[in-house]
Amino acid sequence: MDSAEMIEACLAHTMYTWAATSKVSPLPVQRAEGVYLYGPEGQRWLDFNSQLMSVNIGHSHPKVVAAMKQAADGLIYAFPGTATEPRALLGRRLAQLVPGNINTFFFTLGGAEANENALRAARAYTGRSKVLSRYRSYHGATHATMQLTGDPRRWPNEPGPPGFVKVLDPTPYDYRFGTNDEEIVANNLRYLEEVIAMEGPETIAAMFIESVTGTNGILPPLPGYLTGLRALLDRHGILLVCDEVMAGWGRTGRLFAFEHGEIVPDIVTMAKGLTSSYVPLGAMGVSDPIAEHFREHVYWGGLTYNAHPFACAVALAAVDVLVGEGMVDNAARLGLVMRQEMDRLAAKHPSVKEGRCIGLFGMIDLQRNARGEPLAPFNGSHPAMAAFSGWLREHGLFTFVRWGSFMCNPPLCITKEQLLEGFAIIDEALAITDDAFED
């Protein structure tokens, strides 16, 4: 198919996520390799978002493609009650790689299902029903994980079941808990403890957090927040669930983002980078006490594709490439380059408010005036943002533009030269948002 035929058929016969189909302008992708996407007529785009912050090892890595071909000649599928070599090897490999006492895993098809099962496991283990989560969060698109989610995608999916309690993040949209990091953390945790008291700590099973907030800001936790949160929840017997679906598998310059805070959660969820999205797979990892509980008590959860042998085999290959080829270290090293480029753009362009990154997990916020008002409002849009996004695509760069911000999340195999190539394109495109800046 050429681009026009491909787009026409997709719009006529398929639905797109988070969109009215008539408003979608899909990118016609025929193949992908390394950090680039290619269209039917030879178009090339630098993938500056790893698709959905998920193709961590880059596209079409030959070692993983070879492993997929080999796996296709082996056991493709077995029902969840079987023991298979890919399941055994992946479970053992994850127990070696995930820090602390998280040694047991339940395999799913993606991140939403991983969080759904973490919710189920936390409630069953504690005997409590309520769960806490934060407003600047996204945990998946199933009915339950939509209620865990704080951002506006939750609104059309309400009402949901009872028991979901939202709290403000340490860095909310329009309010600060203090004037410096230490004060903000202390005040936020004090506020959280009051919420826990009002809800009844004996009714709360767990708190879900993105270890680094993803689509809602790329917000690394402030120093001391994770250790303070861990201690607060421990005092009340509340489990900590770290959603590493987006931030995990090297994205932040550590294998898992919670390692930056020197903690280990009770439950960790993962997907995306687990296979680099070559095939669907997610996982819930539980600590030894929780695993021991379910050795004696039924775990009331199941999936037709639980521990899918083919997907587990692909995950093993993807993890080996990520770790073996030093991509986690590359993310940490090039994160410093990304920080320099963000600072350069902020100094040059009046429409750039600030950039944030940890490893190769980054976002730049744009502003409409010197008072720092967002170029597009919360959950809103602005013509300049649409023009900016279109210019990037026309000039060979793919990324996500959301509200008044845009993502900087390339594959972890990217080179310094390719990273600078991306920022050079962004540098030119920012002339559009500069024109919208109100002096």
C-alpha positions as CSV (number, residue, x, y, z in Angstrom):
1,M,0.0,0.0,0.0
2,D,1.1,3.6,-0.5
3,S,0.5,6.1,2.3
4,A,-2.8,7.4,1.0
5,E,-4.3,3.9,0.7
6,M,-3.0,2.8,4.0
7,I,-4.4,5.8,5.8
8,E,-7.7,5.6,4.0
9,A,-8.3,1.9,4.9
10,C,-7.2,2.4,8.6
11,L,-9.6,5.3,9.0
12,A,-12.4,3.5,7.3
13,H,-12.2,0.2,9.2
14,T,-10.4,0.7,12.5
15,M,-10.7,2.8,15.6
16,Y,-7.9,4.8,17.2
17,T,-7.1,5.3,20.9
18,W,-8.2,8.4,22.8
19,A,-9.6,10.0,19.6
20,A,-12.5,10.6,17.4
21,T,-11.6,8.8,14.2
22,S,-12.4,11.8,11.9
23,K,-9.9,13.9,13.8
24,V,-7.0,11.5,13.5
25,S,-4.1,12.0,11.1
26,P,-2.2,8.8,11.4
27,L,1.5,8.4,10.6
28,P,1.9,6.0,7.7
29,V,4.7,3.6,8.9
30,Q,5.9,0.8,6.7
31,R,9.1,-0.3,8.6
32,A,11.3,0.8,11.4
33,E,15.0,0.3,12.2
34,G,17.1,1.6,15.0
35,V,15.8,5.1,16.0
36,Y,14.0,5.8,12.7
37,L,10.6,5.1,11.2
38,Y,10.1,4.8,7.4
39,G,7.0,5.5,5.3
40,P,5.9,3.8,2.1
41,E,7.4,6.5,-0.1
42,G,10.7,6.6,1.7
43,Q,9.8,9.2,4.3
44,R,12.0,9.0,7.4
45,W,11.2,10.2,10.9
46,L,13.5,10.2,14.0
47,D,11.4,8.4,16.6
48,F,11.8,10.9,19.5
49,N,9.2,9.1,21.7
50,S,10.1,5.5,21.3
51,Q,6.6,5.2,19.9
52,L,4.8,5.0,23.3
53,M,7.9,5.4,25.4
54,S,8.3,1.7,24.9
55,V,10.7,0.7,22.1
56,N,13.7,1.0,24.5
57,I,16.2,-1.0,22.5
58,G,15.3,0.6,19.2
59,H,13.4,-0.9,16.3
60,S,14.1,-4.3,14.6
61,H,17.1,-5.2,16.7
62,P,18.6,-8.1,14.8
63,K,19.3,-10.2,17.9
64,V,15.7,-9.9,19.0
65,V,14.3,-10.5,15.5
66,A,16.5,-13.7,15.3
67,A,15.2,-14.8,18.7
68,M,11.6,-14.2,17.6
69,K,12.2,-16.4,14.5
70,Q,13.7,-19.1,16.6
71,A,10.8,-18.9,19.1
72,A,8.3,-19.3,16.3
73,D,9.8,-22.7,15.5
74,G,9.3,-23.7,19.1
75,L,6.3,-23.7,21.5
76,I,4.0,-20.8,20.4
77,Y,1.3,-21.1,23.1
78,A,0.5,-23.2,26.1
79,F,-2.4,-22.6,28.6
80,P,-1.5,-20.8,31.8
81,G,-1.5,-24.0,33.9
82,T,1.6,-25.4,32.2
83,A,5.3,-25.1,33.0
84,T,7.3,-23.9,30.0
85,E,11.0,-23.2,29.5
86,P,10.4,-19.5,28.4
87,R,8.3,-18.9,31.5
88,A,10.8,-20.5,33.8
89,L,13.8,-18.7,32.3
90,L,12.1,-15.3,32.3
91,G,10.8,-15.6,35.8
92,R,14.3,-16.6,37.0
93,R,15.9,-13.7,35.0
94,L,13.6,-11.1,36.4
95,A,14.2,-12.4,40.0
96,Q,17.9,-11.7,39.3
97,L,17.4,-8.3,37.9
98,V,14.6,-6.7,40.0
99,P,16.1,-5.3,43.2
100,G,15.3,-6.4,46.7
101,N,12.9,-9.2,47.6
102,I,10.8,-9.1,44.5
103,N,11.3,-12.6,43.2
104,T,7.9,-13.8,41.9
105,F,6.0,-12.6,38.8
106,F,2.6,-12.8,37.3
107,F,2.7,-12.3,33.5
108,T,0.1,-10.3,31.6
109,L,-0.4,-8.9,28.2
110,G,0.4,-5.3,29.1
111,G,0.8,-2.5,31.7
112,A,-2.9,-2.0,32.3
113,E,-3.4,-5.7,33.1
114,A,-0.3,-5.7,35.3
115,N,-1.8,-2.8,37.3
116,E,-5.2,-4.5,37.4
117,N,-3.7,-7.6,38.9
118,A,-1.6,-5.5,41.3
119,L,-4.8,-4.0,42.6
120,R,-6.4,-7.4,43.0
121,A,-3.3,-8.8,44.7
122,A,-3.0,-5.9,47.1
123,R,-6.7,-6.2,48.2
124,A,-6.5,-9.9,48.6
125,Y,-3.3,-9.8,50.6
126,T,-4.3,-7.1,53.0
127,G,-8.0,-7.7,53.2
128,R,-8.6,-4.0,52.7
129,S,-10.5,-2.4,49.8
130,K,-9.4,1.2,49.3
131,V,-6.4,2.3,47.1
132,L,-4.7,5.7,46.9
133,S,-3.3,7.2,43.7
134,R,-2.2,10.6,42.5
135,Y,-3.9,13.1,40.2
136,R,-0.9,13.4,37.9
137,S,-1.0,9.7,37.1
138,Y,-1.8,7.3,34.3
139,H,-2.2,3.6,35.1
140,G,-4.0,2.1,32.1
141,A,-7.2,2.0,30.2
142,T,-9.1,-0.9,31.8
143,H,-12.1,0.1,33.9
144,A,-10.3,-0.4,37.2
145,T,-7.0,1.2,36.1
146,M,-8.9,4.2,34.7
147,Q,-10.2,4.8,38.3
148,L,-6.6,4.6,39.5
149,T,-5.6,7.1,36.8
150,G,-5.8,10.8,37.9
151,D,-5.5,12.6,34.6
152,P,-8.6,13.7,32.4
153,R,-8.8,10.5,30.5
154,R,-10.5,9.2,33.7
155,W,-13.5,11.6,33.4
156,P,-15.4,10.0,30.5
157,N,-14.8,6.6,32.1
158,E,-16.6,7.5,35.4
159,P,-18.4,6.6,37.5
160,G,-16.3,3.7,38.5
161,P,-16.5,1.3,41.5
162,P,-15.9,2.7,45.0
163,G,-12.7,2.6,46.9
164,F,-10.4,4.8,44.8
165,V,-9.0,7.9,46.6
166,K,-7.0,10.5,44.7
167,V,-4.4,12.8,46.4
168,L,-2.3,15.7,45.1
169,D,1.2,15.1,43.9
170,P,4.2,16.9,45.5
171,T,4.3,19.1,42.4
172,P,0.6,19.7,41.4
173,Y,-0.5,21.7,38.4
174,D,-1.1,25.1,40.0
175,Y,0.0,24.9,43.6
176,R,3.2,24.2,45.5
177,F,3.5,22.7,49.0
178,G,6.5,24.9,49.8
179,T,9.3,27.0,48.5
180,N,12.1,24.3,48.4
181,D,12.3,20.6,47.8
182,E,12.6,19.6,51.5
183,E,9.6,21.8,52.5
184,I,7.5,20.5,49.6
185,V,8.2,16.9,50.5
186,A,7.5,17.3,54.2
187,N,4.3,19.2,53.6
188,N,3.0,16.8,51.0
189,L,3.6,13.8,53.2
190,R,1.9,15.6,56.1
191,Y,-1.1,16.2,53.9
192,L,-1.1,12.6,52.7
193,E,-1.0,11.3,56.2
194,E,-4.1,13.5,57.0
195,V,-5.9,12.0,54.0
196,I,-5.0,8.5,55.3
197,A,-6.4,9.4,58.7
198,M,-9.6,10.7,57.2
199,E,-10.1,7.6,55.0
200,G,-9.1,5.2,57.8
201,P,-5.7,3.5,57.4
202,E,-7.2,0.1,58.2
203,T,-9.3,0.4,55.0
204,I,-6.5,1.2,52.6
205,A,-4.7,-1.7,50.8
206,A,-2.1,0.2,48.8
207,M,-0.9,3.3,47.2
208,F,-0.1,3.3,43.5
209,I,2.5,5.7,42.1
210,E,4.4,6.1,38.8
211,S,7.9,6.0,40.1
212,V,8.5,8.9,37.7
213,T,5.3,10.5,36.5
214,G,5.1,9.9,32.8
215,T,2.7,11.5,30.3
216,N,1.5,14.0,33.0
217,G,4.8,15.8,33.2
218,I,7.9,13.6,33.3
219,L,8.2,14.5,37.0
220,P,11.1,12.7,38.9
221,P,10.3,12.4,42.6
222,L,11.9,15.1,44.7
223,P,14.8,14.1,46.9
224,G,13.5,12.3,50.0
225,Y,10.0,11.8,48.7
226,L,10.2,8.0,48.0
227,T,11.9,7.2,51.3
228,G,9.4,9.4,53.2
229,L,6.5,7.9,51.4
230,R,7.7,4.3,52.0
231,A,8.1,5.0,55.7
232,L,4.7,6.6,56.0
233,L,2.9,3.8,54.2
234,D,4.8,1.2,56.3
235,R,3.6,2.8,59.5
236,H,0.0,2.1,58.4
237,G,0.5,-1.3,56.8
238,I,-0.3,0.1,53.4
239,L,1.5,-1.5,50.4
240,L,3.5,0.6,48.0
241,V,2.9,-0.3,44.3
242,C,5.4,1.3,41.9
243,D,4.1,1.5,38.3
244,E,7.3,1.1,36.2
245,V,5.4,0.5,32.9
246,M,6.8,3.6,31.4
247,A,9.8,4.5,33.6
248,G,11.2,1.0,33.9
249,W,13.8,-0.9,31.9
250,G,16.5,1.7,31.7
251,R,14.4,4.7,30.6
252,T,15.7,6.8,33.6
253,G,19.3,5.7,33.5
254,R,18.7,3.0,36.1
255,L,17.1,-0.3,35.4
256,F,14.1,0.7,37.5
257,A,13.2,4.2,38.4
258,F,12.5,3.5,42.1
259,E,16.2,2.7,42.5
260,H,16.9,6.5,42.3
261,G,15.0,6.8,45.6
262,E,16.9,3.8,47.2
263,I,13.7,2.0,48.0
264,V,12.0,-1.3,47.0
265,P,8.2,-1.4,46.7
266,D,6.0,-4.2,47.7
267,I,4.7,-4.7,44.2
268,V,6.2,-3.5,40.9
269,T,4.4,-3.4,37.6
270,M,6.1,-3.4,34.2
271,A,5.4,-3.8,30.4
272,K,6.6,-1.7,27.4
273,G,10.4,-2.0,27.8
274,L,10.1,-5.6,29.0
275,T,9.9,-6.6,25.4
276,S,10.6,-3.2,23.9
277,S,7.0,-3.6,22.5
278,Y,8.2,-6.2,20.0
279,V,5.3,-8.3,21.3
280,P,2.7,-7.6,24.1
281,L,3.8,-8.6,27.6
282,G,3.5,-7.2,31.0
283,A,4.3,-8.4,34.5
284,M,3.4,-7.8,38.2
285,G,6.3,-8.6,40.5
286,V,5.6,-9.2,44.2
287,S,7.7,-9.2,47.3
288,D,8.5,-12.5,49.1
289,P,5.8,-12.1,51.8
290,I,3.1,-11.5,49.2
291,A,4.3,-14.4,47.1
292,E,4.3,-16.7,50.2
293,H,0.7,-15.6,51.0
294,F,-0.4,-16.8,47.5
295,R,1.4,-20.1,47.9
296,E,-1.2,-21.0,50.5
297,H,-4.1,-18.9,49.4
298,V,-5.8,-18.9,45.9
299,Y,-4.9,-16.0,43.7
300,W,-8.2,-15.1,42.1
301,G,-6.9,-13.8,38.8
302,G,-6.3,-15.3,35.4
303,L,-5.7,-14.6,31.7
304,T,-5.8,-16.8,28.6
305,Y,-2.4,-15.4,27.6
306,N,-0.8,-15.5,31.1
307,A,2.9,-16.4,30.7
308,H,2.5,-16.7,26.9
309,P,5.6,-18.8,25.9
310,F,6.4,-16.9,22.7
311,A,6.1,-13.5,24.5
312,C,8.3,-14.7,27.4
313,A,11.0,-15.9,24.9
314,V,11.0,-12.5,23.2
315,A,11.2,-10.7,26.6
316,L,14.3,-12.7,27.5
317,A,16.0,-11.6,24.2
318,A,15.0,-8.0,24.6
319,V,16.2,-7.8,28.2
320,D,19.5,-9.4,27.3
321,V,20.0,-6.8,24.6
322,L,19.1,-3.9,26.9
323,V,21.4,-5.0,29.7
324,G,24.1,-6.6,27.6
325,E,24.6,-3.7,25.2
326,G,24.9,-1.1,27.9
327,M,21.7,0.8,27.0
328,V,20.9,1.7,30.6
329,D,24.3,3.4,31.0
330,N,23.7,5.1,27.6
331,A,20.5,6.6,28.9
332,A,22.2,7.9,32.0
333,R,25.1,9.4,29.9
334,L,23.0,11.0,27.2
335,G,20.5,12.3,29.8
336,L,23.2,14.9,30.5
337,V,23.3,15.9,26.9
338,M,19.5,16.1,26.8
339,R,19.7,18.4,29.9
340,Q,22.2,20.7,28.1
341,E,20.0,20.8,25.0
342,M,16.9,21.7,27.1
343,D,18.8,24.4,28.8
344,R,20.0,25.8,25.5
345,L,16.5,25.9,24.0
346,A,15.2,27.6,27.2
347,A,17.8,30.3,26.9
348,K,17.2,30.8,23.2
349,H,13.4,30.6,22.8
350,P,11.0,32.8,24.9
351,S,8.2,30.2,24.4
352,V,10.2,27.5,26.3
353,K,9.2,27.6,30.0
354,E,11.3,24.6,31.2
355,G,12.5,21.2,30.3
356,R,12.7,18.2,32.7
357,C,14.5,14.9,32.2
358,I,15.9,11.9,34.0
359,G,18.0,9.7,31.8
360,L,16.2,9.7,28.4
361,F,12.8,10.4,29.9
362,G,12.1,14.1,29.1
363,M,9.5,16.7,28.5
364,I,9.5,20.4,27.5
365,D,6.8,22.8,28.6
366,L,5.9,25.8,26.5
367,Q,4.6,29.1,27.7
368,R,2.4,31.9,26.3
369,N,4.0,34.8,28.2
370,A,6.7,35.8,30.7
371,R,4.3,35.0,33.6
372,G,4.8,31.3,32.7
373,E,1.2,30.6,31.7
374,P,1.0,27.4,29.6
375,L,0.8,27.9,25.9
376,A,-2.2,25.5,25.9
377,P,-4.3,25.2,29.1
378,F,-4.7,22.0,31.2
379,N,-6.5,19.4,29.0
380,G,-6.7,22.0,26.2
381,S,-5.1,23.0,22.9
382,H,-3.7,26.0,21.0
383,P,-3.3,26.5,17.3
384,A,0.5,27.0,17.7
385,M,0.8,23.6,19.3
386,A,-0.9,21.9,16.3
387,A,1.3,23.9,13.9
388,F,4.4,23.0,15.9
389,S,3.5,19.3,15.9
390,G,2.8,19.3,12.1
391,W,6.1,21.0,11.4
392,L,8.0,18.4,13.3
393,R,6.4,15.6,11.3
394,E,7.0,17.4,8.0
395,H,10.7,17.8,8.9
396,G,11.4,14.3,10.0
397,L,10.7,14.0,13.7
398,F,8.0,12.0,15.5
399,T,7.1,12.7,19.1
400,F,4.0,13.3,21.2
401,V,2.7,16.8,21.7
402,R,0.2,17.1,24.5
403,W,-1.5,20.3,25.7
404,G,1.3,22.8,26.0
405,S,4.2,20.3,26.2
406,F,6.0,17.8,24.1
407,M,7.9,14.6,24.8
408,C,11.6,13.8,24.5
409,N,11.9,10.0,24.9
410,P,14.1,8.5,22.2
411,P,15.1,4.8,22.1
412,L,17.9,4.1,24.6
413,C,20.2,3.0,21.7
414,I,20.3,6.5,20.3
415,T,23.7,8.1,19.7
416,K,24.8,11.6,20.8
417,E,24.7,12.7,17.1
418,Q,21.2,11.4,16.6
419,L,20.0,13.0,19.8
420,L,21.5,16.4,18.7
421,E,19.8,15.8,15.3
422,G,16.4,15.7,17.1
423,F,17.0,18.8,19.1
424,A,18.1,20.7,16.0
425,I,14.8,19.9,14.4
426,I,13.0,21.0,17.6
427,D,15.1,24.2,17.7
428,E,13.8,25.2,14.3
429,A,10.2,24.3,15.1
430,L,10.1,26.5,18.2
431,A,10.0,29.5,16.0
432,I,6.3,28.7,15.6
433,T,5.6,28.8,19.3
434,D,7.9,31.9,19.7
435,D,5.5,33.7,17.3
436,A,2.6,32.9,19.7
437,F,4.5,34.2,22.7
438,E,2.8,37.3,24.1
439,D,5.4,39.9,25.3
